Amino acid sequence: MGAIGEKAAEPANVATEPLATLPATSAQSDEPGNQEQYLKVYQQYGLLWKRLTPEASEKVHKETYARIFDEPRRKVRSWEANAR
C-alpha cells in the first residue's frame, strides 16, 4: 500500500481524469430540473463511456437495468399472485 497522497497505479482501461473533474453524484447534487440538465450530466461522463470495453458498456447500460428492475418486478408479481 502506498503512502498518503501517492497516486496508485491505474489499469489501462480506467479513466485517468482526476476525480474532481467528474460530475457530482445524485447524492451530492440537486436533482435535475429538466432534460437539458439531465443530459448535461450524462455528457460529462462521455470520456468514461468511450473508454468502456463493449462488455463493460453492456453491463452498465443493459444489465444494470435488468438487475434493478426486471428481477424485482418478477418478485413483486410472484408475491402478488401468492397474496391473493
C-alpha positions in Angstrom: 0.0 0.0 0.0 1.4 3.4 -1.0 1.9 6.5 1.2 -0.9 9.0 1.7 -1.2 11.3 -1.3 0.7 8.8 -3.6 -1.1 8.1 -6.8 -2.0 4.4 -7.1 -1.3 2.6 -10.4 -4.4 2.5 -12.6 -5.5 -0.2 -15.0 -5.2 0.9 -18.6 -8.9 0.9 -19.3 -9.8 3.2 -16.3 -10.4 6.9 -16.9 -7.4 8.8 -15.7 -9.1 12.2 -15.2 -8.8 13.5 -11.7 -11.9 12.7 -9.6 -12.5 16.4 -9.1 -13.4 16.7 -12.8 -16.1 14.0 -12.6 -19.7 15.2 -12.2 -21.3 15.0 -8.7 -23.4 12.0 -8.0 -27.1 12.4 -7.3 -26.3 12.2 -3.5 -24.0 15.2 -3.9 -26.1 17.4 -6.3 -29.6 18.6 -6.7 -32.0 16.5 -8.8 -32.0 17.8 -12.4 -34.9 20.1 -13.2 -35.2 19.4 -16.9 -33.9 17.1 -19.6 -31.1 19.5 -20.6 -29.6 19.4 -17.1 -30.0 15.6 -17.0 -28.3 15.1 -20.3 -25.5 17.5 -19.3 -24.5 15.1 -16.5 -24.7 12.2 -18.9 -22.5 14.0 -21.4 -20.0 14.9 -18.7 -19.3 11.1 -18.5 -18.6 11.0 -22.2 -14.9 10.2 -21.8 -15.8 7.3 -19.4 -18.5 5.9 -21.8 -16.0 5.9 -24.7 -13.3 4.1 -22.6 -15.5 1.3 -21.5 -15.0 -2.0 -23.2 -18.0 -3.4 -25.1 -18.6 -5.9 -22.3 -18.5 -3.2 -19.6 -20.8 -0.9 -21.6 -23.3 -3.8 -21.9 -23.2 -4.3 -18.2 -23.7 -0.6 -17.3 -26.4 0.1 -19.9 -28.4 -3.1 -20.0 -27.6 -5.5 -17.2 -27.9 -2.9 -14.5 -31.4 -2.1 -15.7 -32.3 -5.7 -15.7 -30.8 -6.2 -12.2 -32.5 -3.2 -10.7 -36.0 -3.5 -12.4 -36.6 -6.9 -14.0 -35.8 -9.2 -11.1 -37.7 -7.1 -8.5 -40.7 -6.9 -10.9 -40.8 -10.7 -11.1 -40.6 -11.0 -7.3 -43.4 -8.5 -6.9 -45.6 -10.3 -9.4 -44.9 -13.6 -7.6 -45.7 -12.1 -4.3 -49.0 -10.6 -5.7 -50.0 -13.9 -7.1 -49.4 -15.7 -3.8 -51.0 -12.9 -1.7 -54.5 -13.5 -3.2 
